[in-house]
C-alpha cells in the first residue's frame, strides 16, 4: 500500500522569513519534514542558509520583476503611491516549471506568491504541468481581482470592477476587472485545492465567483510548541533590561505604521486608559517590536521599549515571555501568527472582532475580543485582562488552546490528508 511519506512536496512562497505568510510557510515545511515528508521551498527572497530552501536566481531578475509590477501599478494609479502595495496584478514573475525541485515534486504547494514571484502566466504553466496543486491562501488575493483584503467591497463575489484601491476607484473595466477575468480563465479547468488558515477566510473564499465549485479546506498554521512555550518572566526581563516593577503590554507588526494593523486605535486606547485610570501611567509600559518601532514613543502616554523587527525565533520567544499581554488591533487579518505565538507562551491577547482573530481568542476565556473599531472596548479589554481577570487561568487556557489546535503534528497530519486526497494516495 502506498504511503504519503514517499511524496515530494515543493512549497512556493515569495519570501522565506519576512511576513506572516513566509513564517507560516516555513513552519509548515519544518512540520512536514518532522513528519517524514520530503519537502523543498522555492523563494524569491532567502534569509537563511537552510538547504531545503532554494532561492530563484539570478537576483537581478527578482528585483526587476518586483519593481516592474510596482511601476505599472503606479502608472495605472495615475502616479499615486497610495495602495500600490495593497494590490497585485501578477503581470510579471518567474517560470519555476523547469527547475529540478519542481520536476521532482509530486505536489506543488503555493502560498503567498505576489510581488514578482509568480505571474498569472507562470501559474498557468504550473497548472499545465498536470501536477496536483494545493494553494494555501494567506489573504484574499487568490479569490479577488487584485486586492489582498476586500474591506467592505463585495464585487469579487460577482466580478471585480471600480476597485476602491485605485485612484478615483478605477472604472467599470479597470485593471481589477481585467485581472479578475484572467483569473476566471486560469481557474476554469484547473485542479486546485484551496486551503484557508481561518474559517473567516474560508467563508469569504466561498463567496467568490472565482472559486465556485472549487475545493476549499480550512487548516490553521502550525507552530513549534517546543520552542514557543512559557518561560520565567523575571529572568527574561533581566536579560532584556526591562523593568520588573511594571505590567508590560506588547504591540508589534512587520511595519508599526501600517494602518491596517490598527495603530491609530491602539494610540487612542492608550489615552483612554490613562484618562480613566491615571495610575496606569506609571505602572504600565509598552514594548513595541517591528520596523519603525520608535514611532509610538511620543504618541502614547506610557513608557515605551522599542525592539527592531526580530527574525530570530528564540529572541521572539523571549519578547513574548517578557510581557503580560499582547494586543492586536488589526482591522483586517487572516489568522495572525503573532496571536498564536503569544498564546503558546501563555500570554493572553486582546484583539478586535475581525477576520480570524475571534477564532483564536476565546472571549473572556483566554483573552478578550473587543468590538470592531471600538477604541473604548479595546481599552476595556486591556484593563480587564490586566486588572480584573483571573490572569493565571487566562494564561493557562491560552497555552492549552495552542497545544490542542496548532501544534506541528496536528497541522502536518491535516495537510498529509489533503495531499493523499489530491494524489489519490491512501495511507
C-alpha positions as semicolon CSV with decimal commas, in nm:
position;residue;x (nm);y (nm);z (nm)
1;X;0,000;0,000;0,000
2;X;0,140;0,344;-0,099
3;X;0,234;0,580;0,178
4;X;0,212;0,958;0,165
5;X;0,558;0,965;0,327
6;X;0,712;0,893;-0,015
7;X;0,562;1,210;-0,161
8;X;0,779;1,504;-0,259
9;X;0,629;1,845;-0,195
10;X;0,757;2,181;-0,315
11;X;0,632;2,488;-0,129
12;X;0,641;2,816;-0,324
13;X;0,639;3,148;-0,139
14;X;0,782;3,490;-0,218
15;X;0,995;3,512;0,097
16;X;1,148;3,261;0,333
17;X;1,114;3,455;0,659
18;X;0,976;3,808;0,607
19;X;0,600;3,846;0,666
20;X;0,332;3,630;0,822
21;X;0,279;3,409;0,516
22;X;0,652;3,338;0,489
23;X;0,673;3,245;0,856
24;X;0,371;3,016;0,823
25;X;0,504;2,851;0,504
26;X;0,848;2,795;0,658
27;X;0,690;2,646;0,970
28;X;0,478;2,416;0,756
29;X;0,792;2,299;0,577
30;X;0,951;2,213;0,912
31;X;0,632;2,042;1,030
32;X;0,615;1,825;0,719
33;X;0,985;1,738;0,744
34;X;0,940;1,637;1,107
35;X;0,656;1,410;0,999
36;X;0,854;1,231;0,730
37;X;0,758;1,428;0,417
38;X;1,030;1,523;0,167
39;X;0,982;1,894;0,110
40;X;1,164;2,184;-0,054
41;X;1,075;2,552;-0,055
42;X;1,122;2,785;-0,354
43;X;1,153;3,155;-0,269
44;X;1,244;3,484;-0,428
45;X;1,400;3,616;-0,106
46;X;1,608;3,385;0,111
47;X;1,716;3,490;0,459
48;X;1,893;3,179;0,598
49;X;2,133;2,907;0,486
50;X;1,866;2,635;0,512
51;X;1,950;2,375;0,246
52;X;1,586;2,285;0,178
53;X;1,510;2,647;0,082
54;X;1,602;2,730;-0,278
55;X;1,635;3,089;-0,395
56;X;1,542;3,175;-0,751
57;X;1,834;3,317;-0,944
58;X;1,956;3,549;-1,082
59;X;1,879;3,806;-0,812
60;X;1,866;4,096;-1,057
61;X;1,567;3,940;-1,228
62;X;1,381;3,908;-0,898
63;X;1,446;4,275;-0,824
64;X;1,344;4,379;-1,175
65;X;1,014;4,185;-1,156
66;X;0,929;4,343;-0,822
67;X;0,993;4,700;-0,940
68;X;0,831;4,649;-1,281
69;X;0,499;4,544;-1,128
70;X;0,508;4,838;-0,882
71;X;0,590;5,074;-1,169
72;X;0,295;4,951;-1,376
73;X;0,064;4,987;-1,076
74;X;0,199;5,337;-1,009
75;X;0,115;5,438;-1,365
76;X;-0,230;5,274;-1,351
77;X;-0,291;5,457;-1,024
78;X;-0,225;5,787;-1,200
79;X;0,119;5,829;-1,040
80;X;-0,018;5,800;-0,686
81;X;0,171;5,587;-0,433
82;X;-0,136;5,514;-0,221
83;X;-0,236;5,148;-0,205
84;X;0,016;5,020;-0,461
85;X;0,120;4,755;-0,208
86;X;-0,241;4,670;-0,119
87;X;-0,293;4,518;-0,465
88;X;-0,109;4,290;-0,707
89;X;-0,171;4,233;-1,076
90;X;0,074;3,941;-1,124
91;X;0,194;4,072;-1,459
92;X;0,549;3,951;-1,405
93;X;0,718;3,662;-1,229
94;X;0,942;3,359;-1,266
95;X;0,885;3,032;-1,451
96;X;0,964;2,761;-1,196
97;X;0,848;2,461;-1,400
98;X;1,196;2,391;-1,541
99;X;1,364;2,376;-1,201
100;X;1,468;2,029;-1,077
101;X;1,282;2,087;-0,748
102;X;0,962;2,139;-0,945
103;X;1,016;1,845;-1,179
104;X;1,087;1,608;-0,890
105;X;0,783;1,719;-0,688
106;X;0,463;1,516;-0,667
107;X;0,267;1,810;-0,526
108;X;0,301;2,185;-0,587
109;X;0,203;2,381;-0,278
110;X;0,154;2,752;-0,346
111;X;0,143;3,005;-0,064
112;X;0,187;3,386;-0,095
113;X;0,336;3,428;-0,445
114;X;0,293;3,801;-0,512
115;X;0,522;4,099;-0,579
116;X;0,701;3,945;-0,876
117;X;0,729;3,583;-0,758
118;X;0,475;3,424;-0,996
119;X;0,276;3,588;-1,274
120;X;-0,061;3,459;-1,387
121;X;0,119;3,314;-1,691
122;X;0,360;3,133;-1,458
123;X;0,069;2,989;-1,258
124;X;-0,082;2,874;-1,590
125;X;0,240;2,683;-1,665
126;X;0,220;2,516;-1,325
127;X;-0,141;2,416;-1,393
128;X;-0,048;2,287;-1,740
129;X;0,223;2,066;-1,587
130;X;-0,054;1,840;-1,463
131;X;0,089;1,818;-1,112
132;X;-0,163;1,835;-0,824
133;X;-0,180;2,187;-0,677
134;X;-0,260;2,291;-0,322
135;X;-0,285;2,667;-0,264
136;X;-0,282;2,800;0,092
137;X;-0,448;3,141;0,100
138;X;-0,290;3,384;0,345
139;X;-0,521;3,664;0,234
140;X;-0,798;3,719;-0,020
141;X;-0,586;3,777;-0,332
142;X;-0,645;3,434;-0,491
143;X;-1,023;3,497;-0,482
144;X;-1,032;3,866;-0,581
145;X;-0,921;4,064;-0,883
146;X;-0,618;4,243;-0,740
147;X;-0,668;4,320;-0,369
148;X;-0,538;4,130;-0,068
149;X;-0,827;4,237;0,153
150;X;-1,163;4,346;0,009
151;X;-1,263;4,559;0,311
152;X;-1,635;4,634;0,265
153;X;-1,635;4,563;-0,110
154;X;-1,823;4,260;-0,242
155;X;-1,757;4,297;-0,616
156;X;-1,533;3,988;-0,602
157;X;-1,849;3,785;-0,536
158;X;-1,959;3,851;-0,896
159;X;-1,687;4,030;-1,096
160;X;-1,437;4,290;-0,974
161;X;-1,454;4,647;-1,112
162;X;-1,438;5,006;-0,985
163;X;-1,164;4,899;-0,745
164;X;-1,157;5,113;-0,430
165;X;-0,779;5,077;-0,406
166;X;-0,725;5,258;-0,735
167;X;-0,726;5,636;-0,776
168;X;-1,084;5,756;-0,836
169;X;-1,190;5,390;-0,793
170;X;-1,069;5,271;-1,133
171;X;-1,363;5,217;-1,368
172;X;-1,607;4,956;-1,495
173;X;-1,331;4,776;-1,684
174;X;-1,029;4,876;-1,476
175;X;-0,727;4,655;-1,401
176;X;-0,919;4,472;-1,128
177;X;-1,189;4,379;-1,384
178;X;-0,931;4,260;-1,636
179;X;-0,726;4,064;-1,381
180;X;-1,042;3,903;-1,243
181;X;-1,129;3,789;-1,596
182;X;-0,780;3,642;-1,640
183;X;-0,811;3,452;-1,312
184;X;-1,153;3,324;-1,418
185;X;-0,998;3,177;-1,731
186;X;-0,698;3,048;-1,537
187;X;-0,905;2,863;-1,277
188;X;-1,173;2,732;-1,510
189;X;-1,037;2,380;-1,564
190;X;-0,761;2,391;-1,304
191;X;-0,739;2,117;-1,045
192;X;-0,652;2,330;-0,742
193;X;-0,739;2,259;-0,379
194;X;-0,753;2,584;-0,185
195;X;-0,669;2,594;0,184
196;X;-0,759;2,880;0,415
197;X;-0,595;2,933;0,753
198;X;-0,913;3,065;0,913
199;X;-1,283;2,992;0,892
200;X;-1,337;3,362;0,820
201;X;-1,125;3,342;0,505
202;X;-1,290;3,015;0,403
203;X;-1,631;3,183;0,413
204;X;-1,502;3,480;0,214
205;X;-1,344;3,249;-0,045
206;X;-1,665;3,052;-0,084
207;X;-1,847;3,374;-0,179
208;X;-1,607;3,447;-0,466
209;X;-1,725;3,386;-0,821
210;X;-1,368;3,275;-0,895
211;X;-1,380;2,975;-0,664
212;X;-1,724;2,841;-0,747
213;X;-1,710;2,460;-0,740
214;X;-1,352;2,463;-0,608
215;X;-1,248;2,252;-0,311
216;X;-1,181;2,481;-0,012
217;X;-1,042;2,335;0,310
218;X;-0,964;2,508;0,640
219;X;-0,631;2,423;0,806
220;X;-0,466;2,661;1,056
221;X;-0,098;2,750;1,051
222;X;0,137;2,536;1,265
223;X;0,369;2,642;1,544
224;X;0,661;2,472;1,717
225;X;0,540;2,439;2,076
226;X;0,878;2,304;2,183
227;X;1,017;2,648;2,105
228;X;0,721;2,876;2,174
229;X;0,639;2,798;2,535
230;X;0,617;2,974;2,873
231;X;0,946;3,079;3,034
232;X;1,049;3,261;3,351
233;X;0,931;3,619;3,310
234;X;1,164;3,773;3,566
235;X;1,474;3,613;3,414
236;X;1,377;3,725;3,065
237;X;1,316;4,084;3,176
238;X;1,655;4,100;3,346
239;X;1,815;3,964;3,032
240;X;1,638;4,224;2,815
241;X;1,685;4,514;3,062
242;X;1,310;4,557;3,102
243;X;1,157;4,684;3,429
244;X;1,050;4,426;3,686
245;X;0,802;4,659;3,859
246;X;0,569;4,732;3,565
247;X;0,300;4,546;3,381
248;X;0,416;4,526;3,020
249;X;0,196;4,533;2,713
250;X;0,326;4,419;2,373
251;X;0,233;4,571;2,038
252;X;0,404;4,483;1,713
253;X;0,387;4,407;1,343
254;X;0,612;4,397;1,039
255;X;0,556;4,772;0,999
256;X;0,424;4,961;1,302
257;X;0,274;5,243;1,095
258;X;0,063;5,007;0,882
259;X;-0,291;5,144;0,923
260;X;-0,440;4,800;0,859
261;X;-0,275;4,684;1,180
262;X;-0,480;4,939;1,376
263;X;-0,207;5,157;1,522
264;X;-0,441;5,458;1,545
265;X;-0,691;5,262;1,752
266;X;-0,412;5,144;1,978
267;X;-0,293;5,501;2,035
268;X;-0,646;5,614;2,117
269;X;-0,695;5,321;2,355
270;X;-0,378;5,411;2,545
271;X;-0,501;5,767;2,602
272;X;-0,842;5,642;2,711
273;X;-0,678;5,413;2,965
274;X;-0,480;5,696;3,124
275;X;-0,783;5,922;3,131
276;X;-0,990;5,662;3,316
277;X;-0,711;5,503;3,520
278;X;-0,437;5,766;3,577
279;X;-0,236;5,527;3,796
280;X;-0,155;5,319;3,486
281;X;0,071;5,592;3,352
282;X;0,346;5,484;3,589
283;X;0,260;5,116;3,636
284;X;0,217;5,014;3,270
285;X;0,482;5,004;2,998
286;X;0,462;4,920;2,629
287;X;0,707;4,700;2,441
288;X;0,699;4,766;2,066
289;X;0,860;4,541;1,804
290;X;0,877;4,580;1,428
291;X;1,003;4,823;1,167
292;X;0,966;5,186;1,283
293;X;0,918;5,062;1,640
294;X;1,011;5,404;1,781
295;X;0,707;5,558;1,607
296;X;0,492;5,538;1,922
297;X;0,735;5,697;2,169
298;X;0,581;6,043;2,155
299;X;0,227;5,931;2,071
300;X;0,125;5,724;2,373
301;X;0,129;5,821;2,742
302;X;0,330;5,519;2,857
303;X;0,700;5,447;2,871
304;X;0,792;5,253;2,559
305;X;1,063;4,996;2,497
306;X;1,141;4,964;2,128
307;X;1,262;4,647;1,961
308;X;1,356;4,632;1,593
309;X;1,194;4,379;1,360
310;X;1,308;4,046;1,501
311;X;1,392;3,750;1,277
312;X;1,536;3,515;1,538
313;X;1,256;3,299;1,675
314;X;1,445;3,250;2,002
315;X;1,450;3,627;2,051
316;X;1,080;3,648;1,964
317;X;1,001;3,386;2,228
318;X;1,186;3,598;2,485
319;X;0,990;3,909;2,388
320;X;0,657;3,734;2,438
321;X;0,765;3,587;2,769
322;X;0,880;3,926;2,894
323;X;0,533;4,082;2,872
324;X;0,197;4,032;3,041
325;X;-0,038;4,088;2,748
326;X;-0,026;4,107;2,368
327;X;-0,257;4,348;2,185
328;X;-0,352;4,323;1,818
329;X;-0,597;4,592;1,697
330;X;-0,581;4,468;1,335
331;X;-0,868;4,583;1,116
332;X;-0,816;4,304;0,860
333;X;-0,630;3,984;0,932
334;X;-0,646;3,617;0,848
335;X;-0,501;3,401;1,127
336;X;-0,222;3,611;1,283
337;X;0,092;3,417;1,373
338;X;0,156;3,670;1,648
339;X;-0,155;3,566;1,843
340;X;-0,055;3,200;1,814
341;X;0,300;3,280;1,926
342;X;0,186;3,485;2,225
343;X;-0,071;3,228;2,337
344;X;0,184;2,947;2,302
345;X;0,395;3,139;2,554
346;X;0,096;3,170;2,786
347;X;0,035;3,537;2,709
348;X;-0,334;3,644;2,688
349;X;-0,427;3,856;2,386
350;X;-0,666;4,142;2,317
351;X;-0,787;4,189;1,959
352;X;-1,074;4,323;1,754
353;X;-1,360;4,107;1,633
354;X;-1,207;4,092;1,286
355;X;-1,105;3,820;1,040
356;X;-0,977;3,505;1,207
357;X;-0,895;3,675;1,539
358;X;-1,210;3,561;1,726
359;X;-1,137;3,204;1,615
360;X;-0,811;3,219;1,810
361;X;-0,906;3,431;2,111
362;X;-1,194;3,283;2,310
363;X;-1,357;3,588;2,468
364;X;-1,307;3,608;2,846
365;X;-1,164;3,254;2,844
366;X;-0,809;3,301;2,715
367;X;-0,821;3,670;2,618
368;X;-1,053;3,950;2,514
369;X;-1,226;4,013;2,180
370;X;-1,317;4,381;2,153
371;X;-1,594;4,534;1,948
372;X;-1,466;4,609;1,598
373;X;-1,306;4,953;1,566
374;X;-1,402;5,049;1,921
375;X;-1,103;5,204;2,095
376;X;-1,317;5,224;2,410
377;X;-1,383;4,850;2,420
378;X;-1,022;4,777;2,324
379;X;-0,910;4,980;2,625
380;X;-1,165;4,794;2,838
381;X;-1,017;4,466;2,718
382;X;-0,665;4,570;2,816
383;X;-0,776;4,680;3,163
384;X;-0,992;4,372;3,218
385;X;-0,711;4,136;3,119
386;X;-0,454;4,303;3,341
387;X;-0,665;4,401;3,643
388;X;-0,999;4,221;3,659
389;X;-0,950;3,873;3,511
390;X;-0,818;3,557;3,669
391;X;-0,490;3,617;3,490
392;X;-0,329;3,283;3,575
393;X;-0,629;3,097;3,432
394;X;-0,626;3,313;3,117
395;X;-0,258;3,236;3,068
396;X;-0,306;2,862;3,113
397;X;-0,604;2,850;2,879
398;X;-0,415;3,045;2,611
399;X;-0,134;2,790;2,622
400;X;-0,377;2,497;2,613
401;X;-0,560;2,638;2,309
402;X;-0,239;2,629;2,107
403;X;-0,148;2,278;2,223
404;X;-0,489;2,147;2,122
405;X;-0,522;2,328;1,788
406;X;-0,196;2,444;1,628
407;X;0,091;2,205;1,701
408;X;0,315;2,090;1,416
409;X;0,200;1,729;1,432
410;X;-0,171;1,820;1,422
411;X;-0,134;2,052;1,122
412;X;0,107;1,824;0,934
413;X;-0,143;1,537;0,958
414;X;-0,420;1,757;0,817
415;X;-0,205;1,859;0,520
416;X;-0,097;1,499;0,459
417;X;-0,464;1,407;0,437
418;X;-0,509;1,677;0,171
419;X;-0,200;1,556;-0,018
420;X;-0,334;1,199;-0,010
421;X;-0,667;1,314;-0,149
422;X;-0,528;1,520;-0,438
423;X;-0,292;1,241;-0,543
424;X;-0,535;0,954;-0,484
425;X;-0,294;0,805;-0,231
426;X;-0,406;0,634;0,090
427;X;-0,202;0,562;0,396
